[in-house]
Amino acid sequence: MVVKRKSTSIKDIAKACNVSVATVSRALSKRGYVSEEKRIEIRNMAKKLGYIYNYNAQILQRGKSNTIGIIIADIENYFYHLVLKNLIIDFEKQGYKVLIAYSFENSDIERENITSFLSSKVDALIFTPISNKNEDLITLINKQNIPLLQLFRQAYPYVDAVCVDDGHGAYLATKHLLDQGLRNVLLLTVKLDFTPSRSKGYIQAHEELDLPINKELICRYPLGVSIKNECRTFIKTHNVDAIIAGTNTFGSEVMEVMREEKINLPLIVFDELNWLKMLNVTTIAQPIDLIHKDIVENIMTKLNDKTYVTPTIGQNIRVKPKLIVRKSSNKKRKNSYSINKANN
């Protein structure tokens, strides 16, 4: 016979502390007056008895969960996690817990995540859209006036988005290399819909200098796929004299290829990460502080507006990256990566 374990209730805590259920409720929810001494006593007793606060009951009672759902598309992109860390800290200061899910660049998984968050009654939703296939759910969210924000991509033009101007980043990187007389610059970029186009910035830099554009040097790859073999072949067959890696993952693979082939080409990598700094790699730095500030400001403005109604036209908040020059992008560099020495 299976004995069903009874969970501790507020009534159990009230009985143990010789107070009313209402007093326990106020002490645990931090709403309403309870003396500090009594509050500590109640919370200690709740801990002793193994009480787990029932957030679902709180949601039903108050009609508010004080949670924000965030769906990240690419679990392997460390840059996303740097932004996420700051968001968790800032929303916590505002009294909101963050629920996190990953869509793995899959629209069906994204749909499951959105549905799960809606059933959990999140107060707002932030997500990196994979496509516009889940428009019915996005429309439903808008009808319910739940604050919604797209991150890094804008698949739904009527929904606000915070995006990094990667086209401008590619322009800065390309111009820096072209100004040194380099002419066969390889751009390794992502093959994604609804994301700012790096190739536009690459083309713009060539046009401003009235230089011919070899579109074969613009290579697009899906996320999650190794580019090492193709990169190795391309370098050898196209007389490449410099490389721009459109993601930090691409950058690490390019560096592996150069180490293995014992070649040193000027290199610029998107994302300002610590390991890139340590290896003296020139980067396109996406301003994390500004990105998370814009996200928090957008969501909190909506949540604090008791008359908030979903707009019919989405705002596209564009954050400009900057170029941080280090040794790796110098045309005359020789073995400027300490990576070779580290493997001796």
Secondary structure, DSSP 8 states (H G I E B T S, - for coil): ---------HHHHHHHHTS-HHHHHHHHHT-S---HHHHHHHHHHHHHHT----HHHHHHHHS---EEEEEES-TT-HHHHHHHHHHHHHHHHTT-EEEEEE-TT-HHHHHHHHHHHHHTT-SEEEE--S-STTHHHHHHHHHTT--EEEES--S-TTS-EEEE-HHHHHHHHHHHHHTTT---EEEEEE--TTS--HHHHHHHHHHHTT----GGGEEEE-TTS--HHHHHHHHHHTT--EEEESSHHHHHHHHHHHHHHT----EEEES--HHHHHTT-EEEE--HHHHHHHHHHHHHHHHH-TT----SS--EEEE--EEE--GGG-TT--S--THHHHT-
